[in-house]
Amino acid sequence: MLKEDRANVQKIGFILLPGFALMSYASAVEPLRAANLLAGRDIYLLSNHVAEGDKALTSSSIPVPAEPLPGRGADLNMVFVCAGGTPVDWEVPAVLACLRQLARDGVRIGGISGGPYVMAAAGLLRDRDFTLHWQHAPALMEAFPALLPRQARYVLDGNRITCGGGVAPLDMMHALIAERMGSDFARRVSDWYLHTHVESSSAPQRASLAERYRVNHPGLLAVLEKMETTIEAPLDRQAMAALAGVSPRHLDRLFASHMQSSFLIEYRKIRLDHARRLLQQSPLSISEIAFATGFSSAGHFSRSYHTTFGNAPRDSRQGQAG
């Protein structure tokens, strides 16, 4: 490679934590590989890094060869930390120290899927606009109450980059390639992967409320949205009915006719689904999770959880650990 070509190469490292999702990783690295092919030369040089050993296992147990964590003077332009599974396994001291040092060295730091949680644990997301996979958001907000992730596919905030994972890195890399090489070149890369509809950074990670609950009544959707955002301090039927612009009795009829359920059953299910994610992804005690999901006691929470899911809260935590 000629000297002037080397000067135009961006070096991008991927720090891989065990159990990272292969789809998220591939969606990030493949556009960079295609960019090199379409440019006819290396414009990106990629490297994989792990805290221990010489490979990282994906969530499907596929080994990806890797080298040690980058140290000072690694000459990297960007580093992405890829994490999947459960946050309790992510706070690896060597990885956190590495990210802090890279940030001090001026390296642009990114996180994919659960990676932004690791960035938060390293103290790199204070006063930053960021996102992460929606499934990991409850655990992050409990662990770092001062941080509030945005519901977006990816967020570029200066020298911090965050992405929800899945196929969203395709959209993120389109933006990063366009930032460097121009929109026409980025479009050629996306077309290479039949990625004809590139989503904006602010596009949602999940299907709409109407799609998820299969209802279209505006008042009922307003109540369901409020249910999802008032998990710790649930509102009563009267307050929710006022939000929907109907009487409490009519609200009951809406739940019965549109969802074949009831106000209390759906509200409890939303809270218990949230609790199950916290059990699987956070180190909070069962009592702390009970109060974080609006239950008056651990006993009440455990009984409701068993009735809904058929097992005790501690069994969900043990099942995830195994």
Backbone hydrogen bonds, N-H to C=O, Kabsch-Sander energy under -0.5 kcal/mol:
donor,donor_aa,acceptor,acceptor_aa,energy
6,R,2,L,-2.4
7,A,3,K,-1.6
8,N,4,E,-0.6
8,N,5,D,-1.1
9,V,6,R,-1.3
10,Q,43,I,-2.6
11,K,9,V,-0.5
12,I,10,Q,-0.6
12,I,45,L,-2.8
13,G,78,M,-2.6
14,F,47,S,-2.4
15,I,80,F,-2.8
16,L,14,F,-0.7
16,L,49,H,-2.7
17,L,15,I,-0.6
17,L,82,C,-2.3
19,G,57,L,-2.9
20,F,17,L,-1.3
20,F,57,L,-0.6
25,Y,21,A,-2.1
26,A,22,L,-3.1
27,S,23,M,-2.4
28,A,24,S,-0.8
28,A,25,Y,-0.8
29,V,25,Y,-2.4
30,E,26,A,-2.4
32,L,28,A,-0.6
33,R,29,V,-2.0
34,A,30,E,-2.6
35,A,31,P,-1.9
36,N,32,L,-1.6
37,L,33,R,-1.9
38,L,34,A,-2.8
39,A,35,A,-2.1
40,G,36,N,-1.2
41,R,36,N,-1.2
43,I,41,R,-0.8
45,L,10,Q,-2.6
47,S,12,I,-1.7
49,H,14,F,-2.9
50,V,67,E,-2.1
56,A,64,V,-2.2
58,T,62,I,-2.1
59,S,20,F,-2.1
61,S,58,T,-2.1
64,V,56,A,-2.7
66,A,54,D,-2.3
67,E,48,N,-2.5
69,L,50,V,-0.7
74,A,71,G,-1.2
77,N,11,K,-2.7
78,M,11,K,-1.7
79,V,108,R,-2.2
80,F,13,G,-2.7
81,V,110,G,-2.4
82,C,15,I,-2.9
82,C,80,F,-0.6
83,A,81,V,-0.5
83,A,112,I,-1.5
86,T,84,G,-0.6
89,D,86,T,-1.9
90,W,87,P,-1.9
91,E,87,P,-0.6
92,V,90,W,-2.6
95,V,92,V,-0.7
96,L,92,V,-2.4
97,A,93,P,-2.6
98,C,94,A,-2.0
99,L,95,V,-2.6
100,R,96,L,-2.2
101,Q,97,A,-2.2
102,L,98,C,-2.6
103,A,99,L,-2.5
104,R,100,R,-2.3
105,D,101,Q,-1.8
106,G,103,A,-1.5
107,V,102,L,-2.5
108,R,77,N,-2.1
109,I,159,N,-2.2
110,G,79,V,-3.3
111,G,161,I,-2.0
112,I,81,V,-2.3
113,S,163,C,-1.5
114,G,83,A,-2.5
114,G,112,I,-0.6
115,G,112,I,-2.4
117,Y,114,G,-1.2
118,V,114,G,-1.1
119,M,115,G,-2.0
120,A,116,P,-2.4
121,A,117,Y,-2.4
122,A,118,V,-1.6
123,G,120,A,-1.6
124,L,119,M,-2.7
128,R,125,L,-1.6
130,F,128,R,-0.5
133,H,113,S,-1.5
136,H,133,H,-1.8
137,A,133,H,-0.7
137,A,134,W,-0.7
140,L,136,H,-2.1
141,M,137,A,-2.5
142,E,138,P,-1.8
143,A,139,A,-2.3
144,F,140,L,-2.9
147,L,144,F,-2.4
150,R,130,F,-3.4
152,A,150,R,-1.6
153,R,201,S,-1.5
153,R,203,A,-0.7
154,Y,201,S,-1.4
155,V,162,T,-2.9
157,D,155,V,-0.7
157,D,160,R,-3.0
160,R,157,D,-1.3
161,I,109,I,-2.3
162,T,155,V,-2.3
163,C,111,G,-1.7
164,G,153,R,-2.9
168,A,165,G,-2.0
170,L,167,V,-1.5
171,D,167,V,-0.6
171,D,168,A,-0.7
172,M,168,A,-2.2
173,M,169,P,-3.2
174,H,170,L,-1.6
175,A,171,D,-1.9
176,L,172,M,-2.3
177,I,173,M,-3.0
178,A,174,H,-2.4
179,E,175,A,-2.2
180,R,176,L,-1.3
181,M,177,I,-3.9
182,G,178,A,-1.7
186,A,182,G,-2.0
187,R,183,S,-2.3
188,R,184,D,-1.7
189,V,185,F,-1.9
190,S,186,A,-2.3
191,D,187,R,-2.7
192,W,188,R,-1.5
193,Y,189,V,-0.8
193,Y,190,S,-1.0
194,L,191,D,-1.9
195,H,190,S,-2.7
196,T,194,L,-1.7
198,V,196,T,-0.7
199,E,197,H,-0.6
203,A,200,S,-1.4
212,R,208,S,-2.7
213,Y,209,L,-2.9
214,R,210,A,-1.1
215,V,210,A,-0.9
221,L,217,H,-2.5
222,A,218,P,-2.1
223,V,219,G,-1.8
224,L,220,L,-2.4
225,E,221,L,-2.4
226,K,222,A,-1.9
227,M,223,V,-2.4
228,E,224,L,-1.8
229,T,225,E,-0.8
229,T,226,K,-0.6
230,T,226,K,-0.7
230,T,227,M,-0.9
240,M,236,D,-2.1
241,A,237,R,-2.9
242,A,238,Q,-2.1
243,L,239,A,-1.7
244,A,240,M,-1.9
245,G,241,A,-1.0
246,V,241,A,-2.5
251,L,247,S,-2.3
252,D,248,P,-1.9
253,R,249,R,-1.7
254,L,250,H,-2.1
255,F,251,L,-2.1
256,A,252,D,-2.2
257,S,253,R,-2.8
258,H,254,L,-2.6
259,M,255,F,-1.6
260,Q,256,A,-0.8
261,S,255,F,-1.6
266,E,262,S,-2.4
267,Y,263,F,-2.2
268,R,264,L,-2.5
269,K,265,I,-2.3
270,I,266,E,-2.3
271,R,267,Y,-2.1
272,L,268,R,-2.6
273,D,269,K,-2.6
274,H,270,I,-1.8
275,A,271,R,-2.1
276,R,272,L,-2.4
277,R,273,D,-1.7
278,L,274,H,-2.0
279,L,275,A,-2.6
280,Q,276,R,-1.9
281,Q,277,R,-1.7
282,S,278,L,-2.4
289,I,285,S,-2.4
290,A,286,I,-2.3
291,F,287,S,-2.1
292,A,288,E,-2.0
293,T,289,I,-1.0
293,T,290,A,-0.7
294,G,291,F,-1.2
295,F,290,A,-2.6
301,F,297,S,-2.2
302,S,298,A,-2.8
303,R,299,G,-2.3
304,S,300,H,-2.3
305,Y,301,F,-2.8
306,H,302,S,-2.4
307,T,303,R,-2.2
308,T,304,S,-1.9
309,F,305,Y,-3.0
310,G,306,H,-2.0
315,D,312,A,-0.8
316,S,312,A,-1.3
317,R,313,P,-1.7
318,Q,314,R,-2.3
319,G,315,D,-2.6
320,Q,316,S,-1.8
321,A,317,R,-2.0
322,G,318,Q,-1.6
